Amino acid sequence: MDHWQRVEAAIAGAEVDRVPVALWRHFPVDDQDPRKLVEHTLAWQRRWDFDLVKFMPSGTYGVEDWGAVSAYGGQANGARAVVRPAVTRTQDWLALADLDVREGVYGRQNEALRGAAQALGGSVPILQTVFSPLTTARKLATERLFADLRRAPDAVHRALRLITDVTVRFALDALAAGAHGVFLATQLASDRLLTRGEYAEFGRAYDLEVLAAIAGKARLSMLHVHGEDIMFDLVADYPVAMINWHDRVTAPTLRDAAARFPGLLVGGLNENGALCAGEDSAIAAEVGDAIRQTGGRRLMIGPGCVVPVAVADASIAAALGAAHAPAGAAASAS
């Protein structure tokens, strides 16, 4: 099977020649330069020949055109952090202006994606990373978002309306630039952060608008549910082909999720565990356990989130080797 055949068969729950695999990482500092980001993306894919490419712009690209300032401070996962938010007072939500997503920081992300997609020539699915509107709002305001959505909900909704419209235009431009879908990342669908009612109102409603806008235009998309104690059942009906979460550190397990989500489960690896430690046998055991939990159907081996930049090539090779092993051998590793 080629990458497309393998991934689409896995999504459908059909038999595959081997379990598909995709790992992704940031390229800190260099991700600020579209040309360098393209070069790293292509080198990463050519080195490992993954079954899916998650395009990896900086995690703060969605807030910088609104005035937020970010920096890379050596974080293990390679992510930049907001060091000066754009929203520091409740009234700042009302001051956010519309953006042209073909200009500025937004524009550079799809410029880079276009270069990578053209070079890959459609040989493998490539997804543009798109943050949920509420995730973008949190990065604009950092922790004050939680107080504002409770005490000034109209102001936050006004901002989310604008952010959603910008996100939709960016996602559509990504598809036009060569993406086959989006990797929609939500970082707030967690019982640790919001009530179910709050996420339904401020998160889910806007997430579904983004996904509705690309319906019929995206070939396949993935939802990433970040964090612990996630609201899995609140997002399991999103119209996406794939779902990814930290299955090694928070419920549900892959086995439980298989009965609650009809598409492809992406996970099995604890990116901050055996991969970081370089423990080949533990990496193989995680892969084998993921295959055992799912019977090797509707599964893509992947990390719970971004792979730390210090993970050694040998660890990635170990994950690939375990996934590429005959089904019985991989399962026995658990």
N, C-alpha and C positions, 0 to 999 in steps of 0.2 A: 504494500500500500504506500501511496505517497502521503504527504502531510494532510492534504485536504481529505482524501479518502479515509484516512485513519481517524481524524477528528470528527468528521461528519458521521461516520459509522458509530463512533463512541457516543456522540450526542443522541443518536437514534437507539442506542442500546443494542446494536448489532455486534456480531463477532468482529474482532480486530486482530491483525497479525501480532500486535504487541500493544501494551497500554501506552497511550500518548503521554508525552512529558513536555513541560514548559517551566522554565525558571527565569526569573527576571531580577535585575538589580539596577541601582542608580549608578550614574557616572558623574560623581560630584565635581563641581567647578567646570568641567568640560561641558556639562549639560547646558551651560549658558550660551554656548556657541552652536548654532544649528549645524554647521559643517562637522564639528567634532562629535556632536551627538549622533549624526548619521554614521560617521566612521565607527564609533563604538558599537552602535546597534548592529551594523553589518558584521563587524569582527566577532561580536558575541554570538550571532546566529551562525556564522560560518564555522566558528570553532566548535559549536555544540550541536548544530542541526536540530534545534527544538521543533516541536510540532506546532507551535504557536509563538508569535512574537508579540509581547506586550511592550508597546513603545513607552519609553521611560523619560518623559520630560521631568523637569524639576517639580516637586510636589507643591510648590508655591506659585507656579506660573499663573494660576487663576486669580490671584489677588494683587499682583504687582502693578497692573495697569490702573488699579483703583487707588494706588498710593501706599500700599503696604510695602514694607522693606523686609527682605529676608537675607539670610546668610548661611553659609555652610560652616559649621563649627566642629567638624570632625566626627559627626554622629556616625555610629557604627553601621547604620543602615544606608548611609550616603545621602540622607534627606536634608534639605535646607529647612531652617526654622524661621518663622516670622519673628523678627526682633523689634519691629515697630508696626503695630497694627494700624489699619486705615480708619477703623471705627473705635474711637476712644470715649465717646459720649453717645447717649441714646439718640440725640438729634442727628448724629452723623449718618445713621441709616438713611435718613431722608435726603441727604446731600449726595448720595451716590448717583453718578451720571451714567448714561448708556455708553457702551464701548463699541468700537469697530474691531471685530475679532480678526480682521485681516491685517491689522496694524499692531505695533508694539509687541509686548511679550506674548500675548495670545497668538498673534500672527506668526511669530517665529516658530511656534510649536508645530503648526501644520505645514509650514515651509520645510521643517526638518523631516516631518513624517512623509511628506511627498517625496523627498530625496531617497529615504529608506525604502519606501514602497516601490518606487520605480526601479531601484537596484535589485530588489527581491523578485520583481516581475510576476507577482501573484503566486509564487511557488509555495508560499506558506501563509496562513492567516495572520494578519497584523491588525492589532487593536490600538486605537488611540486612548490614552488615559484621560478620562473625563471625571471630574469630581462632582458629586451630587451638589445641588444648590445649597443645601443646609451645611454641607462640609465647607464649601467656599465661604459661607457666612461666618462660620466659626473661625476660619483662618483670617478673615477680615477683622474680626473683633476679639479673637482669642476667647478667654473664659467669660468675658462680660456678656457674650451671647445668651447664656443661660438665664441670667437675670432679666435681660431685655425681652426675651421672647415671652416671659411671664408677666412683666410689668408694663411692657409697651408692645403688645403683639401686633398692633396695626402697623407700627413702624417697621418691624421685622418682616411682616408679610409684604409690605411695599418693597423692601429691599430684595426679598426672595423672588418677587415677580420680575424685577429687573435682572437679577442674577440668572434666573431660569431662562429668560429670553436670550441672554448672552450665551449661556451654556448650550442652548438648542442651536443657535447659529454656529457656534464653534464645532459642535458635534457634526452638523451637516457639512460644514467645510472640511472636516476631517475625512468624512466619507468621500467627498469630491476629490480630496487629495490622495486617495488610495487606500484608506483604512477599510477593512471589511466589517468593522463594527467598533463598538466602544467597550472599554473596561470601565464601567461606572462604579466609582468607589464612594461608599458612604462610611463615614467615621463616627456617626452618631446614633446608629440603630442599636443602641446598647441600653440595657436596663440600668446600668451604672450612671448614665448621663441624663436620660429623659424618661418620662412615663410613656406608656404605649400610646396614650391619647395625644401627647405632645408630638411624638414622632409621626403619627398618622397625619396630624395637621400641618406640621412644619417641614417634615421630611418626605414621607411617602407621596403625598399629593404632588409635590414638585418633581420628585424622581420619576413618577409615572408620566408626567408631561414630557420630560426629556425623552423617555423611551418611546412614547407615542409619536413624537416628532420624527424619529428615525425608523419607525415601523415600515417595512416594505422596501427600505433603502439599505439597511444593514443586513449583511449575510448571516452574521452571528455576533453576539455580544455576550459579555461576562459581567456579572455583578460581584463586587468585592464588598464583604461586610466586615468592617474592621473592628477589632477590639474583643473584649471578653463579655460574657453574659449577653450575647447578641439576641436581637428580636427576630430570630430566624423565621418564625411563622408569619411575621408581619411583612416579610419581603419574599417569601418562597414562591409567591404567585406572580412576581414581576415577569414581564414578557422578555426573558433572556434565555439563551441557550445553555449558559454555564453559570455556576455560582462558586465562589471561592471565599473561604473564611479560615480562621485559625483553628482548624479541626483538632489539632493536637493539644490545644490548651483550653478550649472552651467547647461547650455543647453547641450543636449536636455532633455525635460521631458521624463518620461517613456512613456507617450502616444505618443509623437512624435517619439521616438526611435523605438517603436513597428512597425512603418511603414518603418523604414530604416534599421533594422537589423532583419534577419530571425530567429534567435535563441532565447535563454533564456536571459531575462533582469534581472540583479542582482542588487538590490538596494532598494530604498524606505526610508531608514533610514539615517538621518543626525547624524553621529556618534559623532559630536562635539556639538550637540544641545540638544534635549530632552533626549537622552540617558545619556548624562553627567549630565544634570540637575535633572535627576530622576523624570521626570514629566510623570507619567503613562498615563494620558489622552492624552498628546501630542504624546507620543510614539504610542499609539493605533490609534491616528488620522493619523499619518504618514503611518502606515501599512494599515489602511482603505483606505486612499487616493491612495496608490500604487495599491491596488486591484481594486479600482474604475477606475483608469486610464487605466488599462490593461484588465479589466473584469476578473481578476484572471487567465488569460492565459499567458503562456510564461513568467512567473514571478517567481523569487526567492527573498524573502525578505532578504536583506543584507545591510551592511553599505556601504557608499561611499568609504571608505578606512578602515584601521585598527581601531578597537575599542580602545579607550584610556584605559589604565590599571586601572584607577580609577573608571570606570563605575561599578555601583553596580549590584549585582546579581538580585536585584528586578527589575532593568531596563531591563535586559536581559529577565527575566521571563515575564515582561509586553509585550515585543516584541513578544515572543513566544506565549503568551496567545492570543494576538490580531490576529496573523497569524493562530492560530489553531481554532479560533472561526468560527462559521458558516459563510459562505460567506456574507450573508445579514447583519449579525451583524457587521462584520469587516468593510464592506463598509460604514455602517451607522455611524461609528465612525469618519468619515471625515466630 
